[in-house]
Amino acid sequence: MFKDISIQEGLLLSGLYLEWDDLSDWNKLSTELQYTHEVDLRSQKMYLVQLGYKPKYYPDEFLMPEFNEYLSPRNISFRPKNWAKDHTDTESRYLGLIGTKEISHNAILEDTIQVQDLSSQFICSKIEVTRKDKVWDVCSGAGGKTLNLSSRGEGKFYLSDIRPQIVSNAKNRLNAMHYEGFYATVDLATKKSSIDFGDETISYDSFDIIIADVPCSGSGTWFRTPEHFTRFDYSSLESYINRQKSIVKNAFPFLKSGGKFYYLTCSIFEEENSQIKNWMLEKFDVELKDEIAFNGIEHRSDAMYMASFIKK
């Protein structure tokens, strides 16, 4: 944004993205550097726009309409909070979520407290699991969503990922919380007729619930890692989309008739979200149950998308 001015002035102006304890310190620095810039708290976030430096976070054509707020200069200094779930807490703390709490950057966490963004906790609250359900977390990562869902004491959970080490991490995290799971290392880029979860081999039409939190651009998290605004290669979106479709296509046969399929991303891009939803409605014999575009800016968290389906 500041490439046409000196590094010194650019560094000064970029300081307006920060939260200052006392903005008079910024004005004093401006004077010492012999600039005429002077701002107050009311104009801090809009001052750069007034100068003609309008931040351009995302290209307009990529965003879902539900996330258009992410383009607003009002959000110039937005940063998400850090969130966690306390598995010993039984109280609803925020958005009706049990055990949700904000944590500081340097917090020392008890073993029963799981770091998990508010968006992910909210989406988990919309996933319906009963005691008899067999649940497959197909891109489990380190098992955050299974940990959250296991806290209800309902369902039998199967976790898989393409990365053996992260599956091992998920197993250790669930064991530490005394939750039970079944684990597999699986590459869903290719078709599978069965999956070996250790002592149990699973074939088609076996799961009551499939949760696919697929690899994506991560664009809903970029206010937490803003270097992605300038570094992301938009030509790579096609490879993400092809991978997402492959995972969904190869996981879907393992779902029972009447079962629920939850498609999730931490993206705000239409091609990774609503367009995949429409593709699934055309490709598979399903009906749309729910669609959620979680606005992270509104809740000081990351953004997240979910479309849920019922297999006919």
C-alpha positions, 0 to 999 in steps of 0.5 A, a space after each residue: 500500500 505504501 510502496 510509492 512513499 519513503 520507507 520511513 513514512 510508510 512505517 509511520 503510517 503502517 503504525 496506524 494499524 496497531 492498537 496504541 495505548 496513547 495515540 499522542 505517542 504516534 503523533 509525537 513520533 510523526 512530529 519528530 520525523 518532521 511529518 504533518 500527520 496528526 490523528 485522534 482515536 475517532 479518525 485513526 482507522 479512517 485516516 489512511 483512507 482519507 489520504 487515499 490509501 484504501 486497503 484492498 484485502 481481497 479481490 471483490 469477485 472471489 468473496 461470498 456476498 455474506 462476507 462483503 464486510 471483509 472488504 470494508 476499510 472500517 476493519 483496517 485494524 481488525 485482529 481476531 481474539 484467541 479462543 479456547 474451550 474448557 472441557 470441565 466447564 458446564 456453563 454457556 459463556 458466549 453464543 450459547 457455547 459451553 466452556 468457551 473463553 477468550 485467552 491471552 497470548 501468553 496464557 498457561 492452559 490447563 490440560 482440560 482447556 483446548 485451544 479452538 477458535 470461536 468459529 470452529 466451536 460455533 460450527 461444532 454446535 451445529 453438528 448433530 451427534 447422537 449416542 448411536 452415531 458412527 462419525 467420520 472426521 475425514 480431514 481431522 488434523 489434530 482432532 479439534 472438532 472431534 475433541 469438541 464433539 466428544 465432550 458431549 459423550 455422544 457418538 463413536 468417532 473415527 479420525 483420518 488425515 493424509 499426514 501420519 504425524 498429525 493423526 498421531 497428535 490427534 490420538 494423543 490429544 484425545 487420549 489425554 482427555 480420556 476420549 476414545 477414537 479410531 484412527 487411520 492415515 488416508 489419502 482421499 485424493 484417490 478412490 477407496 473401497 474400504 478404510 482400515 481403522 486399526 481393529 476395524 475395517 470400514 466399507 461403504 454405507 457405514 457412517 451416520 455422519 461424515 465431517 469434511 473440514 477440507 483443505 482450503 485457501 484459509 482466507 477466513 483466517 487472513 486477518 490473523 496472518 495478514 501476510 497472506 493478503 499479498 502472498 496468496 497465489 489466486 491461481 492456486 484456487 483451482 487446485 484447492 477446489 479439485 482437491 476438495 471435490 476429490 475428498 468429498 467424492 471419495 468420502 461420500 460412498 461411506 455415508 449411510 442413506 439418511 446420514 448427514 454430510 457436513 462440508 466445512 472450510 475456513 474460507 470466505 471464497 465463493 468457489 470453495 463454499 457455495 459453489 461446492 455446495 451447488 456441485 454437491 447438490 448436482 452430483 449426489 442424491 442429497 438435500 441441503 439441510 443447512 448453510 452457515 457463513 460465520 462472520 468472524 469480524 462480528 465476533 472477533 474470530 476467524 470466519 468459517 463456512 458450513 453446508 450440511 446435507 442429508 443423503 437420500 
